[in-house]
Amino acid sequence: MTDRPSPSGRQPSPAGVWSAHVITLFPKAFPGLLSESLTGRALAEGLWQLQTTDLRAHGEGRHRNVDDTPAGGGAGMVLRADVMGRAIEAAQTGAPAGRPLIYASPRGRPFDQAMAQELAAGPGVTLICGRFEGLDERVIDHFGVREVSLGDFILTGGEIAAMAMIDATVRLLPGVLGNAASTEDESFSAGLLEHPQYTRPAEWRGHAIPEVLLSGNHARINEWRQAQAEALTRERRPDLWRAWLAGRDGGEEGGG
């Protein structure tokens, strides 16, 4: 068996525990930063589970080759369909129904907060970490793989992207943050960027905390935060601003 159990020493995920399974050429890269802070504590407490499948263990021949030259010619190498197919089948053995199979790819649908919430609401996720020029298209078609992108840039491999997606999802699981309200006011949760945050000291190097935040008037504070969130979104993310306006106007019309 090529699977690595979670660093907490637990066996494969019991029913009901959210689990992430990562197919990678570098299983020792995990859990990495996921073992630190809140995600690490939640992992140790069994609030979620992590396993890896070593792609190299499913390679071809004596040297466990996982890639070959592109059909039709071209630069670089492509991950082989037969090798990845075996790895996927090993990773999916015993997986709970409904656990999606996601491939970190720059041509995929952008990963966002809504997708993190969707994944957190399910039983877990299996993530494929690509390398080289990518993955044989037949694997994507055969297994119904969902391609997901972190943005319009290229990484050396999918491991960092996988960690980012896992982190964004795990923090939404019940009990991980300890305060469910913490996720409700964050950027993207309501379609807007988050308002500015302040804490002690009340004045620092000539910069004071806005007076309204020290007023104790929660209605005024909420109004200020909403106005700040709208202004920041309008200025920095016009795409989000347009979507938020469309959703707001549509909601108002639908509500009569």
Backbone bond lengths (Angstrom), bond angles and torsions (degrees), N, CA, C in turn:
res aa  C-N    CA-C-N  psi(-1)  N-CA   C-N-CA  omega(-1)  CA-C   N-CA-C  phi
1 M - - - 1.471 - - 1.523 109.16 -
2 T 1.329 116.63 130.70 1.457 119.97 -176.19 1.518 112.98 -95.97
3 D 1.307 116.48 -7.32 1.464 119.06 -177.07 1.520 111.11 -70.12
4 R 1.336 115.33 141.44 1.454 121.19 173.81 1.513 108.10 -101.34
5 P 1.341 118.99 130.13 1.464 120.38 177.51 1.508 110.50 -70.86
6 S 1.291 115.52 167.46 1.454 119.70 178.39 1.520 109.27 -62.67
7 P 1.378 117.27 151.36 1.453 120.88 -178.45 1.514 113.34 -64.63
8 S 1.321 116.80 -10.66 1.459 118.63 177.38 1.517 110.94 -75.07
9 G 1.367 116.68 -8.45 1.447 120.57 178.73 1.508 112.96 88.67
10 R 1.348 117.29 -0.71 1.456 120.31 -179.27 1.527 110.42 -77.93
11 Q 1.300 115.46 159.07 1.442 122.38 177.60 1.529 109.08 -82.54
12 P 1.358 117.29 176.37 1.460 119.48 -179.41 1.520 113.24 -47.41
13 S 1.325 114.70 150.16 1.457 123.37 -167.76 1.520 114.71 -52.05
14 P 1.329 117.38 126.39 1.459 120.04 172.33 1.518 109.53 -69.39
15 A 1.322 115.83 161.73 1.462 120.40 -179.19 1.518 109.98 -57.48
16 G 1.338 114.92 135.78 1.456 119.80 175.70 1.510 114.75 93.74
17 V 1.330 118.85 -12.34 1.465 121.31 179.58 1.522 109.07 -95.27
18 W 1.314 116.49 126.75 1.463 121.06 179.39 1.528 109.08 -63.11
19 S 1.338 116.47 134.31 1.460 119.71 -175.83 1.524 111.28 -133.68
20 A 1.322 115.20 143.46 1.462 122.62 173.82 1.521 107.97 -115.51
21 H 1.322 116.49 131.74 1.455 121.76 177.69 1.526 106.98 -123.39
22 V 1.321 116.84 124.65 1.457 121.92 -173.72 1.521 110.29 -115.51
23 I 1.328 116.09 126.53 1.468 122.54 174.47 1.521 107.04 -97.65
24 T 1.331 116.63 118.86 1.457 120.80 -170.92 1.522 112.70 -153.30
25 L 1.318 115.58 153.62 1.465 121.10 172.38 1.521 111.19 -78.89
26 F 1.319 116.28 -10.91 1.463 120.74 -175.25 1.533 110.84 -129.45
27 P 1.321 117.68 67.69 1.468 120.28 -177.73 1.521 113.29 -61.29
28 K 1.340 117.36 -26.17 1.466 119.79 179.80 1.529 112.20 -70.72
29 A 1.332 116.47 -11.28 1.468 119.73 177.36 1.527 111.55 -72.79
30 F 1.333 116.08 -13.84 1.463 120.88 -178.07 1.523 110.78 -109.21
31 P 1.317 118.36 143.30 1.466 126.94 8.34 1.524 114.94 -82.17
32 G 1.336 118.87 -11.42 1.461 118.83 179.11 1.508 111.63 56.27
33 L 1.324 116.28 -132.37 1.467 120.63 -178.83 1.526 112.67 -65.49
34 L 1.321 116.17 -17.63 1.461 118.90 178.52 1.529 112.23 -67.38
35 S 1.331 116.35 -13.92 1.468 120.21 178.20 1.523 111.83 -87.54
36 E 1.326 117.07 -2.33 1.463 121.37 -177.74 1.520 111.15 -102.87
37 S 1.312 115.75 164.32 1.465 124.14 171.50 1.523 112.09 53.75
38 L 1.324 116.47 -142.11 1.457 121.15 -172.56 1.522 112.74 -67.61
39 T 1.343 117.05 -39.88 1.461 118.75 179.71 1.518 111.04 -66.42
40 G 1.336 116.83 -37.46 1.457 120.52 178.35 1.515 112.28 -67.32
41 R 1.320 116.58 -41.70 1.463 119.73 178.45 1.523 110.44 -64.79
42 A 1.339 116.10 -41.69 1.460 119.83 178.99 1.525 111.31 -65.27
43 L 1.331 116.76 -34.36 1.463 120.76 177.31 1.524 110.27 -66.05
44 A 1.319 115.84 -45.12 1.465 120.57 179.15 1.521 112.04 -64.46
45 E 1.333 116.53 -31.54 1.462 120.94 -179.48 1.517 112.81 -84.92
46 G 1.332 116.91 -2.82 1.457 120.17 177.82 1.508 115.01 80.12
47 L 1.359 117.32 17.88 1.457 119.86 177.79 1.524 111.34 -74.87
48 W 1.322 116.25 -19.95 1.457 121.41 172.25 1.517 107.94 -152.22
49 Q 1.324 117.13 166.11 1.460 121.56 -176.21 1.518 110.48 -129.44
50 L 1.324 116.15 151.28 1.465 122.00 -179.76 1.517 109.84 -133.80
51 Q 1.330 116.15 131.92 1.450 122.32 173.39 1.523 108.94 -134.57
52 T 1.323 115.97 156.26 1.454 120.83 174.82 1.518 110.10 -128.32
53 T 1.318 115.35 149.38 1.458 122.37 170.66 1.522 107.21 -116.79
54 D 1.320 116.00 124.53 1.460 122.49 -179.09 1.525 108.71 -78.79
55 L 1.329 117.35 111.58 1.460 121.30 -179.27 1.526 111.77 -60.86
56 R 1.316 116.64 -35.85 1.465 120.77 -178.34 1.525 111.88 -60.18
57 A 1.307 117.31 -33.41 1.462 121.01 -179.01 1.521 112.36 -64.68
58 H 1.332 116.52 -18.15 1.459 120.75 179.60 1.523 111.93 -103.10
59 G 1.344 116.50 10.81 1.454 121.72 -177.08 1.523 113.69 -69.33
60 E 1.329 114.17 170.66 1.455 122.63 -176.56 1.522 111.91 -93.45
61 G 1.340 115.24 138.41 1.452 120.91 170.32 1.508 114.79 73.35
62 R 1.298 112.89 -172.55 1.459 121.28 -176.19 1.521 112.92 -60.99
63 H 1.325 115.45 -35.15 1.472 119.56 -176.94 1.530 112.94 -95.11
64 R 1.318 116.53 7.44 1.472 121.41 177.29 1.530 111.64 53.90
65 N 1.319 116.42 50.18 1.460 120.97 -179.52 1.523 110.56 -67.09
66 V 1.318 116.16 136.65 1.465 121.22 -179.21 1.524 112.44 -114.74
67 D 1.339 117.83 -7.68 1.461 120.62 -174.34 1.519 110.86 -136.83
68 D 1.332 115.47 169.24 1.459 121.81 176.98 1.526 108.08 -156.73
69 T 1.337 115.60 172.69 1.465 120.43 -177.17 1.527 110.86 -70.10
70 P 1.326 117.62 150.25 1.467 120.91 -178.50 1.529 112.43 -64.35
71 A 1.323 117.42 135.26 1.459 120.90 173.22 1.524 108.71 -62.76
72 G 1.337 116.31 131.70 1.453 120.20 -177.82 1.508 113.30 91.75
73 G 1.342 116.36 -3.85 1.458 120.28 178.42 1.511 113.29 89.84
74 G 1.293 115.44 171.30 1.456 121.00 -179.70 1.514 111.77 126.11
75 A 1.310 115.31 170.97 1.462 120.93 -176.30 1.513 111.23 -79.67
76 G 1.325 115.18 158.42 1.457 120.95 172.75 1.510 113.33 80.70
77 M 1.331 114.18 -171.30 1.458 122.74 -178.18 1.529 109.30 -130.42
78 V 1.341 115.54 158.24 1.457 121.63 -177.76 1.526 108.89 -124.22
79 L 1.333 116.83 137.66 1.461 120.72 177.17 1.524 109.85 -65.81
80 R 1.328 116.11 129.98 1.454 122.74 -174.43 1.532 112.40 -69.46
81 A 1.343 115.09 143.34 1.457 120.81 -179.96 1.525 111.53 -67.04
82 D 1.353 117.30 -42.05 1.461 119.16 -176.80 1.520 111.78 -66.74
83 V 1.326 116.14 -38.64 1.466 120.51 179.96 1.525 110.57 -67.84
84 M 1.324 116.26 -49.55 1.462 119.39 -179.31 1.515 111.07 -66.41
85 G 1.315 117.55 -34.65 1.458 120.34 178.23 1.518 111.88 -60.28
86 R 1.323 116.76 -43.44 1.473 120.33 178.25 1.523 110.77 -64.76
87 A 1.326 116.02 -40.64 1.465 119.60 -179.71 1.524 111.41 -64.87
88 I 1.323 116.57 -41.41 1.465 120.41 179.26 1.518 110.53 -63.67
89 E 1.318 116.91 -44.74 1.461 120.09 -179.92 1.525 111.58 -62.29
90 A 1.343 116.59 -38.19 1.461 119.60 176.90 1.529 110.95 -65.77
91 A 1.330 115.72 -42.94 1.467 119.79 -178.29 1.523 112.12 -68.03
92 Q 1.323 116.85 -32.60 1.456 120.65 -175.77 1.526 113.30 -88.00
93 T 1.330 116.81 -8.08 1.464 119.60 178.54 1.527 110.02 -61.60
94 G 1.313 115.69 122.04 1.460 120.19 -179.96 1.511 114.47 78.09
95 A 1.340 117.56 4.08 1.468 120.06 -179.75 1.517 110.29 -68.27
96 P 1.327 117.69 144.24 1.460 119.84 178.06 1.522 111.58 -64.33
97 A 1.311 116.51 147.40 1.460 120.99 177.97 1.522 110.17 -58.84
98 G 1.312 115.98 137.83 1.459 120.02 177.47 1.514 114.75 90.80
99 R 1.353 117.20 2.50 1.473 118.09 177.53 1.519 108.50 -79.98
100 P 1.336 118.94 113.35 1.466 121.30 -175.14 1.526 112.37 -70.99
101 L 1.321 114.13 156.19 1.454 122.47 177.31 1.516 107.42 -110.32
102 I 1.329 116.52 115.15 1.463 121.89 -172.92 1.525 110.79 -120.18
103 Y 1.312 115.46 136.46 1.464 123.16 178.19 1.522 108.26 -114.06
104 A 1.318 117.50 120.64 1.466 121.57 177.83 1.523 108.75 -71.63
105 S 1.332 116.42 111.19 1.460 121.73 -173.46 1.520 110.38 -144.22
106 P 1.348 118.92 136.77 1.463 120.45 -179.50 1.522 113.69 -66.38
107 R 1.318 117.81 -13.22 1.462 119.55 179.49 1.534 111.83 -97.00
108 G 1.323 117.36 5.68 1.452 120.86 -176.52 1.514 113.88 -85.41
109 R 1.334 115.01 177.95 1.464 121.60 174.75 1.519 108.82 -65.42
110 P 1.326 118.54 136.33 1.464 120.26 -179.54 1.529 112.29 -60.81
111 F 1.308 115.58 134.14 1.463 120.93 174.95 1.518 108.43 -74.13
112 D 1.315 116.95 134.09 1.462 120.71 179.99 1.528 109.73 -144.43
113 Q 1.319 115.28 -179.88 1.465 120.37 -176.98 1.516 111.58 -62.77
114 A 1.321 116.45 -35.24 1.467 119.80 179.16 1.529 110.41 -63.21
115 M 1.325 116.65 -39.13 1.459 119.06 178.93 1.521 110.70 -69.58
116 A 1.316 117.49 -38.15 1.467 120.72 176.75 1.528 110.03 -60.52
117 Q 1.333 116.88 -41.91 1.463 120.84 178.43 1.518 111.02 -65.73
118 E 1.326 116.65 -38.01 1.470 121.01 177.78 1.527 110.57 -63.29
119 L 1.327 116.66 -44.98 1.461 120.27 179.69 1.526 111.21 -66.28
120 A 1.332 116.48 -39.69 1.464 120.09 -179.07 1.524 111.42 -64.88
121 A 1.317 116.74 -27.21 1.459 120.96 -179.06 1.524 112.28 -80.26
122 G 1.335 117.21 -10.79 1.454 121.72 -178.32 1.517 112.36 -99.48
123 P 1.342 116.85 -169.82 1.460 120.89 -177.19 1.513 114.66 -81.39
124 G 1.355 117.13 -12.87 1.458 120.62 -178.01 1.503 110.59 147.99
125 V 1.340 116.75 -161.32 1.457 121.16 -177.04 1.527 109.78 -155.43
126 T 1.330 115.93 146.71 1.458 121.63 169.17 1.517 107.30 -110.09
127 L 1.322 116.49 125.05 1.461 122.02 -175.52 1.519 111.02 -113.86
128 I 1.326 115.99 131.11 1.462 122.36 176.57 1.519 108.53 -100.39
129 C 1.325 116.77 123.22 1.458 121.51 177.77 1.526 108.81 -96.81
130 G 1.309 116.53 112.55 1.458 120.93 -179.93 1.513 112.18 -78.90
131 R 1.311 115.14 165.85 1.471 124.08 175.12 1.514 108.39 -148.99
132 F 1.316 116.03 167.84 1.464 122.76 175.46 1.537 109.85 60.21
133 E 1.367 116.91 -133.44 1.461 120.54 -178.19 1.519 112.94 -87.05
134 G 1.323 116.16 0.42 1.454 118.93 177.14 1.508 113.13 120.75
135 L 1.321 114.98 -160.65 1.454 123.83 -170.53 1.526 110.18 -113.43
136 D 1.319 115.90 139.87 1.467 121.17 176.54 1.530 109.35 -53.37
137 E 1.326 115.89 126.14 1.462 122.02 -174.92 1.528 113.07 -57.55
138 R 1.328 116.92 -28.65 1.457 119.95 -177.94 1.525 112.24 -63.78
139 V 1.325 116.63 -30.36 1.467 119.93 176.84 1.527 110.10 -65.95
140 I 1.323 115.85 -44.28 1.466 121.20 179.88 1.518 110.53 -60.10
141 D 1.341 115.65 -44.13 1.467 120.39 -179.23 1.528 111.78 -68.90
142 H 1.321 116.99 -44.84 1.456 121.71 -174.05 1.527 112.68 -66.14
143 F 1.327 116.29 -43.66 1.462 120.28 -175.40 1.530 113.12 -94.69
144 G 1.329 117.31 -0.71 1.458 119.51 -178.07 1.518 112.43 63.31
145 V 1.318 116.35 42.50 1.465 121.86 -177.17 1.525 110.54 -69.99
146 R 1.318 115.86 136.41 1.467 121.45 174.40 1.521 109.31 -91.31
147 E 1.323 116.52 123.65 1.464 120.51 177.19 1.528 109.11 -89.88
148 V 1.326 115.20 131.17 1.464 121.50 -176.47 1.525 109.11 -133.94
149 S 1.319 116.41 137.04 1.464 122.18 -177.25 1.524 111.50 -118.55
150 L 1.342 115.55 143.84 1.464 120.01 173.33 1.523 112.15 -84.72
151 G 1.332 117.75 -14.09 1.452 119.88 -179.34 1.521 111.43 158.97
152 D 1.312 115.53 179.55 1.457 121.27 -176.07 1.525 111.37 -85.42
153 F 1.325 115.47 66.28 1.457 121.89 176.48 1.517 107.86 -155.28
154 I 1.328 116.52 166.28 1.456 121.46 -176.08 1.524 110.02 -113.85
155 L 1.327 116.02 130.99 1.459 122.29 173.73 1.524 109.24 -103.12
156 T 1.320 116.66 160.19 1.458 120.84 177.91 1.520 111.39 -64.16
157 G 1.306 116.61 -33.65 1.458 121.83 178.86 1.510 110.03 -157.83
158 G 1.326 116.24 176.75 1.446 120.37 -174.43 1.510 116.12 -88.39
159 E 1.341 117.83 0.78 1.461 119.79 -174.73 1.525 112.80 -64.46
160 I 1.319 117.16 -44.25 1.469 120.11 179.56 1.526 110.31 -64.67
161 A 1.330 116.05 -40.57 1.464 120.05 177.84 1.524 110.62 -63.12
162 A 1.323 117.20 -41.25 1.461 120.82 179.40 1.520 110.83 -62.52
163 M 1.326 117.30 -43.65 1.459 120.57 178.84 1.524 111.16 -62.30
164 A 1.332 116.18 -40.38 1.462 119.71 -179.86 1.526 110.95 -63.80
165 M 1.320 116.61 -43.30 1.465 119.76 179.92 1.519 111.62 -66.70
166 I 1.327 116.39 -39.63 1.463 119.67 178.47 1.529 110.20 -64.93
167 D 1.324 116.69 -45.80 1.461 120.37 -179.45 1.523 111.48 -59.73
168 A 1.349 116.25 -46.29 1.460 120.28 -178.33 1.518 111.64 -62.86
169 T 1.339 116.92 -29.86 1.457 121.51 -178.36 1.522 112.02 -84.74
170 V 1.332 116.48 -46.12 1.465 120.65 -175.53 1.524 111.62 -60.36
171 R 1.313 117.56 -37.21 1.461 119.73 -177.64 1.528 112.29 -65.88
172 L 1.342 116.88 -14.34 1.459 120.85 178.03 1.522 112.69 -90.75
173 L 1.334 117.03 -8.34 1.461 120.16 -178.57 1.533 110.76 -70.76
174 P 1.310 117.64 147.39 1.468 120.99 -179.87 1.528 111.64 -56.58
175 G 1.321 115.27 131.44 1.453 121.33 175.07 1.512 115.79 88.23
176 V 1.343 117.79 -9.61 1.468 119.09 -176.32 1.519 111.31 -74.35
177 L 1.328 117.21 -48.75 1.466 120.12 179.39 1.516 112.34 -83.63
178 G 1.322 116.82 -22.50 1.457 119.47 -179.90 1.509 113.28 87.30
179 N 1.331 117.62 -21.75 1.461 121.61 -179.95 1.514 107.61 -137.80
180 A 1.320 117.20 103.40 1.457 121.73 -175.72 1.523 111.53 -58.94
181 A 1.337 116.64 -28.73 1.465 119.62 -178.78 1.519 111.70 -66.35
182 S 1.336 117.32 -20.00 1.463 120.74 -178.48 1.513 111.81 -60.77
183 T 1.342 117.11 -32.61 1.461 120.24 -177.84 1.516 113.01 -86.52
184 E 1.330 117.46 -12.27 1.457 119.56 -172.78 1.515 113.16 -79.02
185 D 1.338 118.10 -27.82 1.456 121.38 -176.79 1.515 112.74 -101.41
186 E 1.332 117.78 8.44 1.451 120.67 -176.11 1.526 111.88 -77.81
187 S 1.344 115.07 165.00 1.453 119.82 174.59 1.515 110.23 -54.44
188 F 1.324 115.24 139.61 1.469 125.14 176.02 1.518 113.85 78.89
189 S 1.333 119.34 -20.53 1.459 119.86 -176.45 1.526 111.81 -60.41
190 A 1.337 116.81 -35.31 1.461 120.25 178.03 1.522 111.06 -112.88
191 G 1.332 116.93 15.77 1.454 121.09 179.65 1.508 114.33 89.85
192 L 1.327 117.57 -2.65 1.464 122.63 -179.14 1.529 110.14 -120.33
193 L 1.327 115.98 159.66 1.456 120.27 170.36 1.529 109.09 -70.28
194 E 1.315 115.55 155.43 1.465 119.32 -176.74 1.525 111.47 -74.59
195 H 1.311 114.84 147.35 1.466 121.53 176.19 1.532 110.29 -67.43
196 P 1.335 118.92 161.66 1.466 121.30 177.92 1.525 111.61 -63.39
197 Q 1.327 115.99 150.23 1.461 122.61 179.30 1.521 110.08 -117.85
198 Y 1.325 117.26 147.11 1.462 123.34 179.58 1.527 109.71 -140.24
199 T 1.324 116.23 158.11 1.458 121.28 172.64 1.531 108.38 -153.68
200 R 1.330 117.78 -174.76 1.454 121.48 -179.42 1.532 111.24 -60.84
201 P 1.342 116.84 150.26 1.471 129.47 0.68 1.529 111.72 -77.60
202 A 1.311 115.88 160.95 1.458 121.27 -177.73 1.519 111.82 -64.27
203 E 1.347 116.34 -29.51 1.469 120.58 175.20 1.513 108.70 -133.44
204 W 1.325 116.34 136.09 1.465 121.62 -179.11 1.520 109.57 -140.31
205 R 1.333 115.29 116.22 1.467 122.88 178.10 1.525 112.04 51.16
206 G 1.294 115.88 42.55 1.460 121.57 177.15 1.513 114.38 85.51
207 H 1.322 116.94 0.73 1.472 121.20 179.49 1.521 108.76 -106.95
208 A 1.333 115.88 122.31 1.460 120.67 -178.34 1.520 111.02 -102.91
209 I 1.322 115.38 151.35 1.462 120.34 172.10 1.529 107.63 -65.77
210 P 1.323 119.62 135.40 1.474 120.53 177.50 1.529 111.31 -49.89
211 E 1.301 115.13 134.42 1.459 121.40 -173.66 1.515 113.23 -56.78
212 V 1.329 116.52 -36.06 1.461 120.29 -176.89 1.526 111.58 -59.81
213 L 1.327 117.49 -32.03 1.461 120.36 -177.76 1.517 112.39 -73.54
214 L 1.333 116.84 -16.73 1.454 121.28 178.47 1.526 111.97 -101.52
215 S 1.333 116.44 3.42 1.468 120.44 -173.47 1.522 113.40 -77.67
216 G 1.339 116.92 -24.72 1.451 119.65 -175.60 1.517 113.30 80.81
217 N 1.320 116.83 -1.98 1.465 121.98 179.33 1.536 107.62 -89.41
218 H 1.313 116.40 100.11 1.469 119.92 -172.57 1.520 112.86 -68.90
219 A 1.321 117.41 -29.36 1.460 119.87 177.27 1.523 110.26 -65.49
220 R 1.344 115.53 -46.28 1.470 119.79 178.20 1.514 111.22 -64.86
221 I 1.330 116.99 -38.60 1.476 121.02 179.33 1.523 110.08 -62.60
222 N 1.321 117.03 -45.35 1.464 120.62 179.75 1.522 111.53 -63.03
223 E 1.339 116.42 -39.77 1.463 120.63 177.76 1.525 110.52 -63.42
224 W 1.337 116.80 -43.35 1.463 121.14 179.88 1.528 110.71 -63.52
225 R 1.315 116.46 -44.99 1.465 120.04 -179.82 1.524 111.55 -62.72
226 Q 1.321 116.55 -41.38 1.457 120.02 179.15 1.528 110.60 -63.79
227 A 1.334 116.06 -43.77 1.467 120.38 179.84 1.525 110.62 -63.09
228 Q 1.335 117.12 -41.15 1.462 121.09 178.86 1.530 111.14 -64.94
229 A 1.321 116.61 -41.95 1.466 120.55 179.68 1.524 110.22 -63.00
230 E 1.316 116.54 -41.77 1.458 119.70 179.72 1.526 110.77 -66.03
231 A 1.336 116.90 -43.35 1.464 120.24 -178.60 1.528 111.52 -64.63
232 L 1.325 116.81 -44.00 1.461 120.14 179.24 1.530 111.52 -63.18
233 T 1.325 116.82 -43.09 1.458 120.63 -179.15 1.525 110.72 -65.50
234 R 1.314 116.52 -43.26 1.465 120.69 179.18 1.524 111.16 -60.53
235 E 1.343 116.04 -39.85 1.466 120.71 -177.17 1.527 113.03 -76.91
236 R 1.348 116.44 -44.22 1.467 119.84 -169.92 1.520 114.58 -98.09
237 R 1.336 117.10 -27.98 1.464 119.77 -177.13 1.526 109.84 -134.99
238 P 1.328 116.37 74.81 1.478 118.74 -179.66 1.526 113.11 -58.70
239 D 1.335 117.45 -25.84 1.469 119.67 177.74 1.525 110.45 -66.32
240 L 1.344 116.71 -44.45 1.459 120.46 176.97 1.528 111.38 -66.76
241 W 1.316 115.19 -37.60 1.462 119.98 -179.04 1.531 110.83 -62.36
242 R 1.329 116.28 -44.41 1.468 119.67 178.96 1.526 110.97 -63.47
243 A 1.332 116.10 -42.36 1.464 119.78 179.56 1.527 111.19 -64.84
244 W 1.344 115.79 -39.73 1.470 119.27 -179.89 1.528 110.76 -66.29
245 L 1.335 116.36 -42.38 1.463 119.68 178.31 1.523 110.94 -62.27
246 A 1.323 116.11 -41.75 1.461 119.77 -179.26 1.525 110.33 -64.28
247 G 1.317 117.20 -42.26 1.453 121.25 179.11 1.521 111.88 -66.45
248 R 1.334 116.32 -40.95 1.473 120.27 178.87 1.508 111.58 -64.88
249 D 1.337 115.75 -47.26 1.466 119.80 -178.23 1.521 110.26 -65.57
250 G 1.337 116.35 -38.91 1.453 119.60 178.83 1.509 111.67 -64.85
251 G 1.344 115.94 -39.25 1.460 120.79 179.21 1.519 111.27 -65.58
252 E 1.343 116.10 -40.15 1.457 119.89 -179.91 1.521 110.96 -65.52
253 E 1.379 114.91 -40.92 1.446 117.49 179.95 1.521 111.08 -66.86
254 G 1.369 115.51 -40.81 1.457 119.03 -178.53 1.520 111.97 -66.19
255 G 1.334 116.21 -28.36 1.453 119.46 -177.06 1.507 113.45 -84.15
256 G 1.332 116.46 -3.21 1.465 119.39 179.04 1.516 111.43 79.03
